[in-house]
Amino acid sequence: MPEEGSIMNIEIEEIAKRALALSPAARAHLAEILLESLDYEEDLAISSEWRAEIHRRCHEIDSGAIELLPGEEALAELRKKYS
């Protein structure tokens, strides 16, 4: 009989496999939901202004109003601009 921990690991692996099959926007939204569920807000003091900015930016990403770039591409553009 499998141990409880190994069953949970199998379940997590299956959830991760299914999550990775989602679109990038859906994965970002899922990540946001999971991070919010950890209640870091209680541990980290964030001003209301920063909280509003975070929510505004998340909404822009979720709605597709802005285009996200891979990190390496964004850094290459910045290097080119400021070289």
FENPESUL-V686589 format. One record per residue. RES is the residue in one small letter. PHI is phi in degrees with one decimal (* if undefined). PSI is psi in radians with two decimals (NA if undefined). NEAR is the number of other C-alpha atoms within 10 Angstrom. Layout:
res->RES phi->PHI psi->PSI near->NEAR
res->RES phi->PHI psi->PSI near->NEAR
This chain:
res->m phi->* psi->2.28 near->3
res->p phi->-67.6 psi->2.57 near->6
res->e phi->-71.6 psi->2.73 near->7
res->e phi->-58.6 psi->-0.72 near->8
res->g phi->-61.4 psi->-0.70 near->9
res->s phi->-70.6 psi->-0.59 near->10
res->i phi->-64.5 psi->-0.75 near->11
res->m phi->-63.4 psi->-0.71 near->11
res->n phi->-62.2 psi->-0.70 near->11
res->i phi->-63.9 psi->-0.75 near->11
res->e phi->-62.6 psi->-0.76 near->12
res->i phi->-63.3 psi->-0.76 near->12
res->e phi->-61.1 psi->-0.72 near->12
res->e phi->-66.5 psi->-0.75 near->12
res->i phi->-62.2 psi->-0.78 near->11
res->a phi->-62.0 psi->-0.75 near->11
res->k phi->-59.6 psi->-0.79 near->11
res->r phi->-68.0 psi->-0.67 near->10
res->a phi->-65.5 psi->-0.70 near->15
res->l phi->-67.7 psi->-0.30 near->12
res->a phi->-81.7 psi->-0.16 near->10
res->l phi->-74.6 psi->2.86 near->12
res->s phi->-65.7 psi->2.77 near->10
res->p phi->-56.0 psi->-0.71 near->12
res->a phi->-65.0 psi->-0.70 near->14
res->a phi->-67.7 psi->-0.68 near->14
res->r phi->-64.5 psi->-0.70 near->14
res->a phi->-62.5 psi->-0.73 near->15
res->h phi->-64.6 psi->-0.76 near->16
res->l phi->-62.0 psi->-0.74 near->14
res->a phi->-61.3 psi->-0.72 near->13
res->e phi->-61.1 psi->-0.78 near->13
res->i phi->-61.7 psi->-0.79 near->11
res->l phi->-64.4 psi->-0.76 near->11
res->l phi->-63.7 psi->-0.71 near->11
res->e phi->-64.2 psi->-0.51 near->11
res->s phi->-70.3 psi->-0.27 near->10
res->l phi->-80.7 psi->-0.14 near->10
res->d phi->57.0 psi->0.75 near->10
res->y phi->-66.9 psi->-0.36 near->10
res->e phi->-58.4 psi->-0.53 near->11
res->e phi->-71.5 psi->-0.53 near->8
res->d phi->-86.2 psi->-0.48 near->8
res->l phi->-114.0 psi->2.24 near->8
res->a phi->-82.2 psi->1.99 near->9
res->i phi->-122.0 psi->2.26 near->11
res->s phi->-67.3 psi->2.76 near->9
res->s phi->-62.4 psi->-0.54 near->9
res->e phi->-66.4 psi->-0.80 near->8
res->w phi->-66.0 psi->-0.69 near->10
res->r phi->-60.5 psi->-0.75 near->13
res->a phi->-63.6 psi->-0.71 near->12
res->e phi->-64.4 psi->-0.74 near->12
res->i phi->-60.9 psi->-0.82 near->12
res->h phi->-64.4 psi->-0.67 near->11
res->r phi->-63.2 psi->-0.80 near->12
res->r phi->-66.2 psi->-0.71 near->14
res->c phi->-62.0 psi->-0.72 near->15
res->h phi->-63.0 psi->-0.72 near->14
res->e phi->-61.4 psi->-0.70 near->13
res->i phi->-67.9 psi->-0.87 near->16
res->d phi->-61.7 psi->-0.63 near->15
res->s phi->-83.0 psi->-0.19 near->10
res->g phi->81.0 psi->0.22 near->11
res->a phi->-67.9 psi->-0.42 near->10
res->i phi->-125.9 psi->2.72 near->11
res->e phi->-103.4 psi->2.21 near->7
res->l phi->-84.7 psi->2.51 near->11
res->l phi->-113.4 psi->2.57 near->9
res->p phi->-61.0 psi->2.56 near->7
res->g phi->-53.6 psi->-0.79 near->9
res->e phi->-62.8 psi->-0.67 near->9
res->e phi->-66.1 psi->-0.76 near->10
res->a phi->-63.3 psi->-0.74 near->12
res->l phi->-65.7 psi->-0.68 near->12
res->a phi->-63.2 psi->-0.71 near->10
res->e phi->-63.8 psi->-0.73 near->12
res->l phi->-65.6 psi->-0.73 near->11
res->r phi->-60.4 psi->-0.76 near->10
res->k phi->-62.8 psi->-0.75 near->9
res->k phi->-66.6 psi->-0.68 near->8
res->y phi->-104.8 psi->0.26 near->6
res->s phi->-90.1 psi->NA near->6
